Amino acid sequence: MKIHLATDHAGFALKEEIKKFLQENGHKVTDHGALEYNK
């Protein structure tokens, strides 16, 4: 399944955990940002 994720900087850490979980379970993830944590 193709899944698109996006968040602001406040949700960056959780998005990365979700992305890893989805990829490990065979999903294709497209990340639309934020691409780095920035306070």
Residue frames as a rotation matrix with the C-alpha (Angstrom) as fourth column:
MET 1
0.583 0.812 0.000 0.00
0.812 -0.583 0.000 0.00
0.000 0.000 -1.000 0.00
LYS 2
-0.403 -0.649 0.645 1.20
0.591 -0.723 -0.358 3.53
0.698 0.237 0.675 -0.74
ILE 3
0.539 0.515 -0.667 0.97
0.842 -0.346 0.414 5.87
-0.018 -0.785 -0.620 2.25
HIS 4
-0.059 -0.494 0.868 1.77
0.364 -0.820 -0.442 9.59
0.929 0.290 0.228 2.37
LEU 5
0.331 0.080 -0.940 2.88
0.942 -0.082 0.324 11.21
-0.051 -0.993 -0.103 5.64
ALA 6
-0.194 -0.416 0.889 3.36
0.311 -0.885 -0.347 14.85
0.931 0.209 0.301 6.60
THR 7
0.503 0.319 -0.803 3.71
0.862 -0.112 0.495 16.79
0.068 -0.941 -0.331 9.82
ASP 8
0.744 -0.373 0.554 5.04
-0.313 -0.928 -0.204 19.99
0.590 -0.022 -0.807 11.27
HIS 9
-0.230 -0.973 -0.020 8.19
-0.414 0.117 -0.903 20.02
0.881 -0.199 -0.430 13.37
ALA 10
-0.189 0.220 0.957 6.31
-0.981 0.010 -0.196 19.21
-0.052 -0.975 0.214 16.59
GLY 11
0.714 0.568 0.409 5.28
-0.542 0.819 -0.190 15.81
-0.443 -0.086 0.892 15.20
PHE 12
0.249 -0.685 -0.685 8.61
-0.892 0.113 -0.437 14.92
0.376 0.720 -0.583 13.59
ALA 13
-0.678 -0.606 0.416 9.72
-0.728 0.633 -0.263 12.22
-0.104 -0.482 -0.870 16.07
LEU 14
-0.100 0.729 0.677 6.37
-0.285 0.631 -0.722 10.41
-0.953 -0.265 0.145 16.03
LYS 15
0.719 0.348 -0.601 6.19
-0.641 -0.003 -0.768 10.58
-0.269 0.937 0.221 12.22
GLU 16
-0.164 -0.876 -0.453 9.61
-0.924 0.297 -0.240 8.93
0.344 0.379 -0.859 11.97
GLU 17
-0.707 -0.036 0.707 8.47
-0.451 0.793 -0.411 6.07
-0.545 -0.609 -0.576 14.24
ILE 18
0.341 0.919 0.199 5.28
-0.275 0.300 -0.913 5.58
-0.899 0.257 0.355 12.24
LYS 19
0.531 -0.215 -0.820 7.21
-0.847 -0.095 -0.523 5.70
0.035 0.972 -0.232 8.94
LYS 20
-0.584 -0.812 0.006 9.66
-0.807 0.580 -0.115 3.05
0.090 -0.072 -0.993 10.15
PHE 21
-0.443 0.511 0.737 6.81
-0.259 0.714 -0.651 0.79
-0.858 -0.479 -0.184 11.33
LEU 22
0.613 0.749 -0.251 4.97
-0.424 0.043 -0.905 1.09
-0.667 0.661 0.344 8.03
GLN 23
0.248 -0.613 -0.750 8.09
-0.937 0.045 -0.346 0.41
0.245 0.789 -0.563 5.96
GLU 24
-0.738 -0.541 0.404 8.96
-0.648 0.735 -0.199 -2.63
-0.189 -0.408 -0.893 8.07
ASN 25
-0.263 0.744 0.614 5.47
0.008 0.638 -0.770 -3.96
-0.965 -0.197 -0.174 7.34
GLY 26
-0.460 -0.098 0.883 5.84
0.743 0.502 0.443 -3.70
-0.487 0.859 -0.158 3.58
HIS 27
0.666 0.746 -0.032 4.23
0.627 -0.581 -0.519 -0.34
-0.405 0.326 -0.854 2.84
LYS 28
-0.281 -0.683 0.674 5.69
0.885 -0.457 -0.094 2.27
0.372 0.570 0.733 0.48
VAL 29
0.426 0.385 -0.819 5.87
0.765 -0.636 0.098 5.56
-0.483 -0.668 -0.566 2.40
THR 30
-0.048 -0.377 0.925 6.22
0.681 -0.690 -0.246 9.00
0.731 0.618 0.290 0.84
ASP 31
-0.002 -0.074 -0.997 7.38
0.924 -0.380 0.027 11.59
-0.381 -0.922 0.069 3.37
HIS 32
0.322 0.233 0.918 6.22
0.679 -0.732 -0.053 15.15
0.660 0.640 -0.393 2.65
GLY 33
-0.500 -0.645 0.578 7.99
0.037 -0.683 -0.730 16.70
0.865 -0.343 0.365 5.67
ALA 34
0.713 -0.701 -0.016 9.09
-0.697 -0.711 0.096 18.03
-0.078 -0.057 -0.995 7.93
LEU 35
0.732 -0.468 -0.495 12.32
0.009 0.734 -0.679 16.35
0.681 0.493 0.541 6.89
GLU 36
-0.434 -0.833 -0.342 14.36
0.452 0.127 -0.883 17.35
0.779 -0.538 0.322 9.96
TYR 37
0.408 0.524 -0.748 13.66
0.908 -0.144 0.394 18.34
0.099 -0.840 -0.534 13.54
ASN 38
-0.576 -0.526 0.626 13.91
0.464 -0.840 -0.280 22.09
0.673 0.129 0.728 14.01
LYS 39
-0.310 0.447 -0.839 12.85
0.908 -0.121 -0.401 23.84
-0.281 -0.886 -0.369 17.21
